[in-house]
Amino acid sequence: MKYRVRIKELAEQNGLTLYRLSKQSGLLPSTVYAIGKGQTSPGLDTLAKLHAALEALLGREVGVEELIEVVRE
């Protein structure tokens, strides 16, 4: 099963930058940009950091279904 992490869309919809998300998550900006462009898929630890950072920045719970989209092949 393939999946896509929707951090770019979530960030744009909420007036955030991927750079700010990288700083909040503690991840390298290059990593966050690569995930945002779909060039790489994050492991569970990276996904957990992104999820926590989004929740902190947005001030609300972010559902997994908002963050991850299953890609049908």
N, C-alpha and C positions, 0 to 999 in steps of 0.2 A: 504494500500500500504506500502510495506517495502522499505527501502532505505539503502544504505551503503555509508559511507563517505570515500572517497579515499585519506585521508591525508597521510597514510603510503606510498602508491605508488607515490604520488606527491612529497613527501619529498625525497624518494630514487632516483627518476628520476632526481632530481635537486640538489643532493648532500647535502641535509639537514638532520638533525636528528630530531626526534620527541621531544627530549629534547629542542633543539633550538626553535622549533615551540612553545613549551609550554611557554618558557620564553618570546618570542615575543608576544604571545597572552595573557599572564597574567593568563593562566590556570595552574592548578596543573599538573605536569608531569604524575602522575597516571591517571588523567582524559584523557589526550591526548593519552597515551599508550593504555588505555582501548578502546577509540574510534578507534585508529589505528588497534587494533586487532579485532574489530567488536564485542566487548563484551558489548558495550552500544551505544545507538544512542543519539547524542547531541540534546538539545533543540535549538530553533532559536537563542537565545542570544549567546550560546556557538558556534554554527555554524558561526554566524557573526564574532565572535572574531577570529576563525580559518581562515576564509576567508580573513579578513583584514591582519592577520599576514602573510599568504602565499603571498598575493599581495606585502606586504612590503618587505619580504625576497627575493622574486623572481624579484622584480622590474618591474612587468608587471601585467596586468589584468588577473585574474583567473576566467574563466567562471563557472557558476554554474554547467553546464554539465560536466566540468572537475572534480569538487569536489564531486558531488553526483551521484551515480549510483542507478537506480531503480532496485530492485530485484524482479524478477517474481517468484511467488510461484506456 
